[in-house]
Amino acid sequence: MAPDDFIRTTERRHVDGVQALWRRLRDRDQIYLGHYEGWYAVRDEDFYSADDVRLLPDGSRVAPTGAPVEWCGSRIFYFGYRSGRMRCWRITRQILILSGLRPSAMKCSASFGAA
């Protein structure tokens, strides 16, 4: 695949590639289904740590972006790498989204080792 190649997620080659990757991770025990609970901002489509959430005078809570948050849980997949580092991924509307290096992802990573 060239860097200028455009591929739609509905294309057969994309579907086949994702399924092959998923099987490889599963067969090598590098994917784990788990559960995560925390402060979630629907607008941001992201979890935030308790340290990142601000309590407002009216009793509501908001993310650093100003988006309202609510306490909720979600099924997530933990991916293991040979280096021992873990990253937290979640499924949102059937799209796999890397949480990135936000504190919520690092907290997810740390909690996996304790489980």
TORKOLRO-219202 format. One record per residue: x, y, z of N, C-alpha, C in turn; residue number from 0. Coordinates in nm, 3 decimals, always signed. Layout:
nu,nv,nw,cau,cav,caw,cu,cv,cw,num
X,Y,Z,X,Y,Z,X,Y,Z,NUM;
...
***
This chain:
nu,nv,nw,cau,cav,caw,cu,cv,cw,num
+0.084,-0.117,+0.000,+0.000,+0.000,+0.000,+0.089,+0.124,+0.000,0;
+0.062,+0.212,-0.090,+0.138,+0.337,-0.099,+0.078,+0.440,-0.004,1;
+0.160,+0.536,+0.042,+0.107,+0.639,+0.132,-0.004,+0.722,+0.069,2;
-0.017,+0.719,-0.061,-0.122,+0.797,-0.125,-0.243,+0.710,-0.162,3;
-0.245,+0.588,-0.112,-0.355,+0.496,-0.138,-0.473,+0.530,-0.048,4;
-0.592,+0.539,-0.104,-0.712,+0.564,-0.025,-0.792,+0.435,-0.019,5;
-0.830,+0.396,+0.101,-0.907,+0.273,+0.117,-1.028,+0.302,+0.205,6;
-1.142,+0.254,+0.163,-1.264,+0.267,+0.243,-1.275,+0.147,+0.335,7;
-1.332,+0.170,+0.452,-1.347,+0.059,+0.547,-1.444,-0.047,+0.496,8;
-1.523,-0.013,+0.397,-1.618,-0.109,+0.340,-1.555,-0.194,+0.229,9;
-1.434,-0.160,+0.185,-1.368,-0.237,+0.078,-1.327,-0.374,+0.130,10;
-1.337,-0.474,+0.043,-1.305,-0.612,+0.079,-1.162,-0.624,+0.131,11;
-1.066,-0.555,+0.069,-0.927,-0.567,+0.113,-0.908,-0.513,+0.254,12;
-0.986,-0.411,+0.291,-0.978,-0.359,+0.427,-1.039,-0.460,+0.525,13;
-1.156,-0.509,+0.493,-1.224,-0.607,+0.580,-1.135,-0.729,+0.600,14;
-1.079,-0.782,+0.491,-0.992,-0.900,+0.500,-0.868,-0.872,+0.585,15;
-0.809,-0.755,+0.567,-0.689,-0.720,+0.643,-0.716,-0.706,+0.792,16;
-0.827,-0.641,+0.827,-0.863,-0.623,+0.968,-0.895,-0.758,+1.031,17;
-0.968,-0.843,+0.960,-1.001,-0.975,+1.014,-0.875,-1.059,+1.034,18;
-0.781,-1.051,+0.941,-0.655,-1.126,+0.955,-0.576,-1.076,+1.076,19;
-0.570,-0.945,+1.094,-0.499,-0.888,+1.209,-0.566,-0.932,+1.339,20;
-0.697,-0.925,+1.344,-0.772,-0.963,+1.464,-0.746,-1.110,+1.499,21;
-0.750,-1.199,+1.397,-0.723,-1.342,+1.421,-0.582,-1.363,+1.472,22;
-0.485,-1.293,+1.414,-0.346,-1.306,+1.457,-0.330,-1.265,+1.602,23;
-0.389,-1.153,+1.640,-0.382,-1.108,+1.779,-0.449,-1.209,+1.873,24;
-0.566,-1.258,+1.833,-0.639,-1.355,+1.915,-0.559,-1.485,+1.929,25;
-0.504,-1.535,+1.820,-0.430,-1.662,+1.821,-0.303,-1.652,+1.905,26;
-0.248,-1.534,+1.918,-0.126,-1.513,+1.998,-0.157,-1.465,+2.140,27;
-0.283,-1.470,+2.178,-0.327,-1.423,+2.310,-0.281,-1.280,+2.338,28;
-0.290,-1.195,+2.236,-0.249,-1.056,+2.252,-0.368,-0.961,+2.253,29;
-0.486,-1.014,+2.275,-0.606,-0.931,+2.282,-0.692,-0.984,+2.396,30;
-0.742,-0.894,+2.477,-0.817,-0.932,+2.595,-0.941,-0.845,+2.606,31;
-1.056,-0.907,+2.620,-1.180,-0.832,+2.640,-1.194,-0.802,+2.788,32;
-1.218,-0.676,+2.820,-1.232,-0.637,+2.959,-1.342,-0.535,+2.977,33;
-1.342,-0.472,+3.091,-1.443,-0.372,+3.124,-1.372,-0.253,+3.187,34;
-1.418,-0.133,+3.153,-1.361,-0.012,+3.211,-1.476,+0.077,+3.255,35;
-1.463,+0.137,+3.372,-1.561,+0.234,+3.420,-1.489,+0.365,+3.448,36;
-1.559,+0.472,+3.422,-1.500,+0.602,+3.450,-1.590,+0.714,+3.402,37;
-1.535,+0.835,+3.405,-1.608,+0.953,+3.361,-1.601,+0.960,+3.209,38;
-1.717,+0.962,+3.143,-1.724,+0.960,+2.998,-1.794,+1.085,+2.946,39;
-1.733,+1.148,+2.846,-1.793,+1.264,+2.780,-1.844,+1.219,+2.643,40;
-1.974,+1.220,+2.627,-2.035,+1.177,+2.502,-1.984,+1.264,+2.386,41;
-1.983,+1.394,+2.406,-1.940,+1.487,+2.300,-1.798,+1.458,+2.254,42;
-1.708,+1.424,+2.348,-1.568,+1.397,+2.316,-1.545,+1.252,+2.275,43;
-1.643,+1.164,+2.304,-1.628,+1.021,+2.283,-1.501,+0.970,+2.351,44;
-1.484,+1.008,+2.479,-1.363,+0.970,+2.551,-1.389,+0.960,+2.701,45;
-1.312,+0.873,+2.765,-1.312,+0.863,+2.910,-1.208,+0.959,+2.967,46;
-1.234,+1.007,+3.088,-1.140,+1.094,+3.157,-1.117,+1.042,+3.298,47;
-0.997,+1.064,+3.348,-0.966,+1.024,+3.486,-1.033,+1.120,+3.582,48;
-1.046,+1.078,+3.708,-1.107,+1.163,+3.810,-1.029,+1.293,+3.827,49;
-0.896,+1.287,+3.807,-0.813,+1.407,+3.819,-0.840,+1.509,+3.708,50;
-0.888,+1.461,+3.594,-0.914,+1.549,+3.481,-1.052,+1.613,+3.485,51;
-1.143,+1.555,+3.562,-1.281,+1.601,+3.567,-1.296,+1.711,+3.673,52;
-1.371,+1.816,+3.638,-1.392,+1.929,+3.728,-1.536,+1.929,+3.778,53;
-1.553,+1.945,+3.909,-1.685,+1.955,+3.971,-1.731,+2.100,+3.966,54;
-1.848,+2.122,+3.910,-1.903,+2.258,+3.901,-1.990,+2.288,+4.024,55;
-2.015,+2.417,+4.052,-2.096,+2.454,+4.169,-2.235,+2.390,+4.171,56;
-2.291,+2.363,+4.055,-2.426,+2.302,+4.051,-2.424,+2.151,+4.073,57;
-2.303,+2.094,+4.095,-2.290,+1.950,+4.121,-2.261,+1.867,+3.998,58;
-2.269,+1.926,+3.880,-2.237,+1.852,+3.759,-2.085,+1.848,+3.740,59;
-2.040,+1.761,+3.653,-1.897,+1.748,+3.626,-1.872,+1.767,+3.477,60;
-1.752,+1.822,+3.446,-1.715,+1.845,+3.307,-1.572,+1.799,+3.283,61;
-1.546,+1.763,+3.157,-1.412,+1.725,+3.112,-1.329,+1.851,+3.093,62;
-1.198,+1.836,+3.072,-1.114,+1.954,+3.045,-1.160,+2.033,+2.924,63;
-1.232,+1.968,+2.832,-1.282,+2.036,+2.713,-1.410,+2.115,+2.741,64;
-1.465,+2.099,+2.863,-1.591,+2.165,+2.897,-1.712,+2.077,+2.870,65;
-1.691,+1.961,+2.812,-1.802,+1.869,+2.783,-1.852,+1.806,+2.912,66;
-1.984,+1.793,+2.927,-2.037,+1.725,+3.045,-1.994,+1.579,+3.045,67;
-1.970,+1.523,+3.164,-1.932,+1.383,+3.176,-2.033,+1.310,+3.262,68;
-2.040,+1.180,+3.242,-2.125,+1.095,+3.324,-2.047,+0.968,+3.356,69;
-2.076,+0.909,+3.470,-2.008,+0.785,+3.511,-2.070,+0.670,+3.433,70;
-1.989,+0.594,+3.364,-2.041,+0.479,+3.291,-1.929,+0.378,+3.267,71;
-1.968,+0.263,+3.218,-1.872,+0.157,+3.188,-1.883,+0.117,+3.042,72;
-1.781,+0.051,+2.996,-1.777,+0.011,+2.856,-1.693,-0.116,+2.842,73;
-1.733,-0.203,+2.751,-1.647,-0.317,+2.717,-1.531,-0.263,+2.634,74;
-1.412,-0.306,+2.665,-1.294,-0.261,+2.592,-1.205,-0.380,+2.560,75;
-1.118,-0.360,+2.466,-1.019,-0.461,+2.432,-0.882,-0.409,+2.473,76;
-0.809,-0.492,+2.546,-0.671,-0.463,+2.581,-0.583,-0.538,+2.484,77;
-0.486,-0.468,+2.425,-0.391,-0.530,+2.334,-0.257,-0.539,+2.404,78;
-0.195,-0.658,+2.403,-0.065,-0.678,+2.465,+0.044,-0.676,+2.359,79;
+0.156,-0.616,+2.391,+0.270,-0.612,+2.302,+0.386,-0.682,+2.368,80;
+0.476,-0.737,+2.289,+0.588,-0.813,+2.344,+0.675,-0.729,+2.437,81;
+0.675,-0.600,+2.418,+0.755,-0.513,+2.503,+0.697,-0.506,+2.644,82;
+0.577,-0.562,+2.663,+0.514,-0.557,+2.794,+0.426,-0.436,+2.813,83;
+0.430,-0.342,+2.720,+0.344,-0.224,+2.730,+0.204,-0.261,+2.685,84;
+0.106,-0.203,+2.747,-0.032,-0.227,+2.710,-0.094,-0.095,+2.667,85;
-0.187,-0.105,+2.576,-0.262,+0.013,+2.535,-0.410,-0.018,+2.546,86;
-0.486,+0.080,+2.574,-0.630,+0.063,+2.593,-0.702,+0.108,+2.466,87;
-0.784,+0.021,+2.413,-0.865,+0.051,+2.295,-1.010,+0.033,+2.334,88;
-1.098,+0.097,+2.265,-1.239,+0.075,+2.290,-1.313,+0.070,+2.157,89;
-1.424,+0.005,+2.158,-1.507,-0.004,+2.038,-1.616,+0.102,+2.049,90;
-1.624,+0.188,+1.951,-1.726,+0.292,+1.947,-1.790,+0.288,+1.810,91;
-1.918,+0.260,+1.806,-1.991,+0.252,+1.680,-1.919,+0.165,+1.578,92;
-1.868,+0.052,+1.622,-1.799,-0.048,+1.541,-1.671,+0.003,+1.477,93;
-1.616,+0.109,+1.533,-1.489,+0.162,+1.484,-1.388,+0.148,+1.596,94;
-1.271,+0.094,+1.567,-1.168,+0.080,+1.668,-1.093,+0.212,+1.681,95;
-1.091,+0.266,+1.802,-1.030,+0.398,+1.824,-0.923,+0.386,+1.931,96;
-0.802,+0.426,+1.900,-0.696,+0.429,+2.000,-0.719,+0.548,+2.091,97;
-0.720,+0.520,+2.220,-0.745,+0.628,+2.316,-0.629,+0.726,+2.322,98;
-0.513,+0.688,+2.274,-0.399,+0.777,+2.272,-0.327,+0.781,+2.405,99;
-0.257,+0.886,+2.432,-0.177,+0.896,+2.554,-0.243,+0.980,+2.660,100;
-0.376,+0.993,+2.653,-0.448,+1.067,+2.756,-0.438,+0.992,+2.888,101;
-0.450,+1.062,+2.999,-0.444,+0.994,+3.130,-0.540,+0.877,+3.142,102;
-0.659,+0.886,+3.078,-0.754,+0.775,+3.086,-0.697,+0.649,+3.024,103;
-0.624,+0.663,+2.914,-0.565,+0.545,+2.850,-0.453,+0.490,+2.935,104;
-0.372,+0.579,+2.995,-0.263,+0.532,+3.079,-0.319,+0.464,+3.203,105;
-0.430,+0.515,+3.256,-0.492,+0.452,+3.373,-0.545,+0.315,+3.333,106;
-0.604,+0.305,+3.216,-0.651,+0.176,+3.165,-0.534,+0.078,+3.156,107;
-0.423,+0.124,+3.102,-0.306,+0.039,+3.086,-0.258,-0.010,+3.220,108;
-0.252,+0.079,+3.317,-0.202,+0.042,+3.449,-0.298,-0.055,+3.517,109;
-0.429,-0.038,+3.498,-0.524,-0.124,+3.566,-0.521,-0.265,+3.509,110;
-0.478,-0.280,+3.384,-0.474,-0.414,+3.326,-0.375,-0.502,+3.399,111;
-0.259,-0.448,+3.433,-0.158,-0.526,+3.503,-0.204,-0.572,+3.639,112;
-0.292,-0.497,+3.701,-0.339,-0.532,+3.835,-0.452,-0.634,+3.830,113;
-0.513,-0.651,+3.714,-0.628,-0.742,+3.702,-0.587,-0.887,+3.698,114;
***
